[in-house]
Amino acid sequence: MLADRIGAALGLAVREIRQLPGGDLGGASLATLADGRRVVAKTGALVAKEGAMLRAISATGAASPSVLHCEPELLVMEFIESDGRAGWQSLTENLHALHAPQDRPYGWHADYAFGEVAILNSPLNDWAQFWAQRRLLPFCDHVDASIAVRIEALSARLPQMLPASPPAALLHGDLWGGNFLFNDGCLAGLIDPASYYGDREVDFAMLQVFDNPPDAVFEASDLAPGWQDRVPVYQLWPMLVHLRLFGSAYRSRVERLLSACGV
C-alpha cells in the first residue's frame, strides 16, 4: 500500500491518506503523518525525473516543494499551502531566480513525457534547431498532413525567427496557472515541472496560454526586444501536446498559432 511505502521512506507512520483532485496526466496523494505533518506523494515511472527537476528548481532559489524522498516509482515532497491569493510580483521575482543564465547546452539530461507524448531533451547548442527538432517536428507523425506540412515549413524558418543562442535558463517547462501556487499574496511554490534548459521566453509564453498575467510581469522581466512576436512559436508546442492528448478541440487553436507564425 502507498501509505506503507511512504511510512517506510520517511520513518514515520501515515495516519491518513487521500487522493488529491485534479491532474489530467496522473494524480498525487496527500498523506498526514503521525506527527501531524502533511506530505504529497506521487508514484509512477517518471516521478524520479520530476524529483530531480524539483531539486534543480530549488537550487536556483525559486520557491518549490522540498523533496523529502525520491526513488524509482515513489516521490514524496512537502505539502504547500495555497489560498489562491495572487502574488504576481513574487512570481516575477522567483522567475528571475529560476531563469538565471547558465553555461549549458539547451535540453536536459533525460527525456520526459506528458502521458503518451514524449518530451525529447537530448542537448543541442543551437536553440532554433532544438525547438525544431525536439519540440515541433516530432509531432509530424501524429497529426494530419495539412498540419504536418505547416510544422515543417515553420521549422525551416526558425533560424530567422528565433535567436540562435539566447542565454540558457532553467525552465519550469509547463508554467500554466495550475502549476504555480499562491498563498497570502506570494508565490508558495512551482509544482509539476517539465524542466530543461532553454530560452526563458518559453515560460513567459506558457504563462499566457490559459491565463492573463498583468502586464507588470512582463515589463519587470526585461525580455528581449520582439519577444511578443515569438509567443506564438513557443505556444505552439503546448497546444500540439493538447491536440494529441485531448483531441480535435485544440485543432483550431493550433491552426491559429501556425497562422500567427506565418505558415
Secondary structure, DSSP 8 states (H G I E B T S, - for coil): -HHHHHHHHHTS-EEEEEE-S--TT---EEEEETTS-EEEEEEETTHHHHHHHHHHHHHTT-----EEEEETEEEEEE---------HHHHHHHHHHHT--BS--BB-SS-EEETTEEE----BS-HHHHIIIIIIGGGGGTS-HHHHHHHHHHHHHHHHHS-SS--BEEE-S--SGGGEEEETTEEEEE-S---EEE-THHHHHHHTTS----HHHHHTTT--TTHHHHHHHHHHHHHHHHHHHH-GGGHHHHHHHHHHTT-
